[in-house]
Amino acid sequence: MTSKKKIALWIVLSVFFLSFLISITIIIIKMVKVNGEAIGSEAAVGLFSLIGTIIGAIFVVLELKNSNDVTCCQMLIDLNNYFHDSEKLMNVYAVLDKVHLWEGDEKEVWKDVEDQDVEFYCTFFENLYLLVEHRIARIKDLDNIFGYRFFLFMNNPHIQEKYLLTTSSSFVNLFKLYELWINYRESMNKKGHANLIIGEEYRFTNEYLKNQIYLVDNGVGKNLYRDIKKDNKEILIRDVWFDELSNVLELEKEVHDGMENKELLVDVTRNEFIESLHLDYVLGAYDDKKLVAIALIIDNRDTERNLGKKCGIPYQEAYTFDIVFVKKEYRGMGLQKEFIDIAKKQAKIDGAKSIWTTVSKNNKYSYDNMIKSGFKEFKKDVDMYGGHQRDILRFDVE
């Protein structure tokens, strides 16, 4: 039943009920006497006046509601028309749709899209958030018309890495709208509605949104930590940034695929890297701008990824040397040791008293490196990372 039919039915039932109430009341009034005289006529007139006022008020409220629904509906139609009439918006949307449907080479398809077009797309949806915030429109109103276009954009890896994450604190309204929209879709799914989220594999986690990690914005600078010259190569070690996330994941996959014993390395997920790029240290080693090695160091913060916290140490006192992976042709250059030395220096600066790590006893090269770097065994043969056995090592920061 449409909303207009529901309103009409509600009015008819209301009038019927009020008419019935009037009739009963008049009969009762005519039977009532004050000082021996009936008061039916005057009371009936007053009652009719009161009932008429109530009915009038009901009609005014319903008319206002109907008017607001029509106004909101017209506004959404106008916004949709505006979207389709905008060359900038449609240019971005066409590429997003093409990537989603055909899974083409993202770097190639984005070459003709200007940065200002993407910024315009962001602004459009930031304005939609203002409509929701000021209760002019609801997510429910927006969902059928704009939901596909919104999640195509927010869950696109290229958009995330080049624009949204790089200066995430500039897009607070987008992330707030995203959280509201995700919550709406999930609530509808619980009720049995099939509201799929486009690009689910690239969605921002509930923890990321709830904790507003996007507000931790370190800018786009890349700090140089070390300049290593070895074997006729010059290797620079610096912070990795969001626009290099795809390269990080490609290197991780390359290293993992090339290992004979894949149990030695448990992959870091994309969302874990995103969190750490905001809050921790993701270091990259570069040979002439080519990424050849990665190290992930978890800051002394309150998180389940803080290994010291899991071992009963206050999180403020514990750093975690999480993982290192190096391209095959760059192994043996001492890059892991360089990463460890940087972790030691940074831990001392941040007030951590210990650095924790896990190593498989079958990974002799990494194990020996850790021992040579001053790490000591804390606990052996611990089941971690979904059933993988690891030894836990600890280094005391001086």
Secondary structure, 3 states (H helix, E strand, C coil): CCHHHHHHHHHHHHHHHHHHHHHHHHHHHHHCEECCEECHHHHHHHHHHHHHHHHHHHHHHHHHHHHHHHHHHHHHHHHHHHHHHCHHHHHHHHHHHHHHHHCCCHHHHCCCCCHHHHHHHHHHHHHHHHHHHCCCCCHHHHHHHHHHHHHHHHCCHHHHHHHHCCCHHHHHHHHHHHHHHHHHHHHHHHCCCCCCCCCHHHCCCHHHHHCCHHHCCCCCCCCEEEEEEECCEEEEEEECCHHHHHHHHHHHHHHHHCCCCHHHCCCCCHHHHHHHHHHCEEEEEEECCEEEEEEEEECCCCCCCCHHHHCCCCHHHEEEEEEEEECHHHCCCCHHHHHHHHHHHHHHHCCCCEEEEEECCCCHHHHHHHHHCCCEEEEEEEEECCCEEEEEEEEECC
